C-alpha cells in the first residue's frame, strides 16, 4: 500500500501525464527538495563550475515541462528523466563554455581556473555515455539512474523494470566501459 505522500505524487504524475500543467508545477514543488539534492550530487560529481544548484534545477525544469508524449510512470522514472535533463543542461553549459574559450572575444568574467578542463571532462563523459547508449542502451540507462539521479540499486531496478543483480552487473560493466572510452578519447558526435 502506498504512503500518503507517494499517493499524492502518483496522482500529480497522472494529472501531468494528462497535460495538466498546474499538476506538473505542484509535482515540481513537491519534489523540489529532492531535485535540489540530486542537482547538488550531479554538480559535485562533475565539479560543475558554471551553474549553481538552483540554476541547474530550474534549467532542468524547463527541459521537463510536459508537452506531447510526457509519459512518466512513477517517482523513480521521474527522477530518471530529471537526471537526464540535468545531464543535458550541464553538457550544454560545457559546450557554451568551450565555444567561448575558442572564440576571439573571451568573456572577461571567468571566475574558475581550470574550468575548460572541467567542461572537457563533462563533454568526454557525455560523448562516452552517448557511445555506450548506441551499443548498450540498458547499461547507459543504469548509469543515468545511478550516477546522475543517485538512485539506489533497488530504485534503479524498479525504474528500468529489471532485476537488482542485472543493475549491479550493468553498473559494473558500464563504469569500466566508460572509463576505457574516456581514456581512449571517444569523439563527441556533436563536435
N, C-alpha and C positions, 0 to 999 in steps of 0.2 A: 504494500500500500504506500502511495506517495505521501510525503510530508506536505503540510500546507504550503510552504514556500515553493516546493517543487511543483505542486499543483498550479500555483499562480504562474510560475514560469512556463509551464506546459500550456496553460490557457493563453498566455500572451504570445507564445510561439505560434499556436494555432491561429490566433487572430491576425498576427503579422503575415502568416502564410496566405491568408485570405485577402491581403492587401491593406489591412488596417494600419496606417502609418502611426496613429496615436498609440496603438498597442506596441508597435516596434519601439517608439520613444520610451514608453513605460518599461518595456523589457530592457532597453539600454540603461535606463535609470536604475532599475532593479539590480542589474548585473555590473554597474559601473565600477564598484569597488573591486570586483574580481577582474574586470578588464584592466584596471589600473595595475593590479598585481601582476597580471600577465604581461602588460606593457613594460613594467619595471624589470621583469625577468628577461624579456626579449632584449631590452636595451642593454642590460648588464651582460647578456650573452654575446652581444655584438659590440659592446663598448661604443654604442652609437652616440656620437658627439653632437649630431645636428638637430635632434629632436628631443624635447623633454618628454616625460611620461605622459603628461596631459595632452600634449600636441599629438603624440603617437596614437593615443586612444581616440582623439577627435578626428584625426585623419583616417583612421581605420573605420570609424563610424560612417564617414562619408562614403567609403567603399562598400559598407554593409547595408546601407539604406535599401530596403526591399524594392524591387521592381518586378518585372516579369520573371517568372521562374524562381522566385525566392522560396526555396524549399529547405527548411531546417527541421530535422526530425525531432531533435531533443536538445537538452542543455549541452551535452558533450559535443554534439555536431555543431552547435552554435559557436562554441569556443574553438573548434577546429577551423571553422570559417573565419572567425576573428583572428586567429593566429596567421592564417594565410593573408588576410588583409594587412596585418601588421608587417608581415614579411614584404609585401609589395610596397608598402609605404617606406620602409627602410631602404629597399632596393632603389626606389625612385629618388629618395633623398641622396643616396650614394652616387647615383648617376648624375644628378644635378651638380653635386659637389665636384665630381670628376670633370664634368664638362666645363665648369667654371675654372678649374685648375688648368685646363688645356687652352682656354680662351686667352685672347690678347689682354683683356681687361679683367684682372683678378679683383675680386671684392676686397676692399681694404680691411673689413672686419672679418677676420678668420681666427677666432679665439682659441682653436685647439691645434696644438702641434701634433703632427703625425696623423691628422685626420684623413689625408689622402690614402695612407696605408690602410686605415680602418675601413674607408669606403671600398678599397680594393678587396679587402677581406670579405666584406658583405657581398660584393659582387661576385667574388670567387665562390662563396658558399651558394649563392643563388644559381650561378651557372652550373655548379656541380649537382645541385638538387634538381634543377631542370633536366639535366642529362640523366640523372637517376630515374626521374619520373618517366622518361621516354622508354627506359628498358625494364624498370621495376616499379610500376605506379603504386603498388601497395606499400612497398618499402618507403617510398617518398612520402606517402600519407602518414606512415608511422612516424617518420622524422618530424613532419609538421605538427602532429599531435604531441609528441614527446618533447621536442626541442622548442618549438615556437609557442605551443599552447600550454606547455608544462603539465600535460595530463599524465596521470599515473598509468601504469601498465593496464590496470583494470579498466579505467575510463577510456583508454585508447582502444582496448579490445571492444568495449561497448560501442564506441563511436564508429569503428570500422566494421563491426559485426564479424570479428574473427576471434580466435582463442587467445588467451594470455600467453601460452608458450609460443604461438606464432608471432605475437607482438615482440616478445623478448628476442626471438631469433632474428626477425626482420630488423629490429633496432640494432642489434649487434653487427649484422652483416652490412646494413646501410651506413653505419658510422665508419666502418672500415673502408667501404666503397667510396664514401665522400672524402675521407682523408686522403686516399690514394688519388682520387680525381683532382682534388685541390693541389696536391703536391705535383702532379703531372701538368697542371695548368689547363684544365678543360676550358676551351674557349666559350665565351658567353655568346648565345645566339643573337643578342641584341647589340653586338659591338660591330 
